[in-house]
């Protein structure tokens, strides 16, 4: 799935309208990260990050968002 490009973290998901858009964490998760994951306040993105990796995701519908800079 290609992430939706946005200039900042959306307050609401563009697809489902819910306010469940959270940060995606890349790398080795800590114990605190697992607690946030259980509370649906964080999404684990894996260990590898690329220029195309999304920054945020909706925990309800899994829509992903990528930050881009406005010029």
Buried (B, 14 or more C-beta within 10 A) or exposed (E): EEBBEBEEEBEEBEEBEEEBBBBBBBEEBEEEBEEBBEEEEBBBBEEEBEEEBBBBBBBBEEBBBBEEEEE
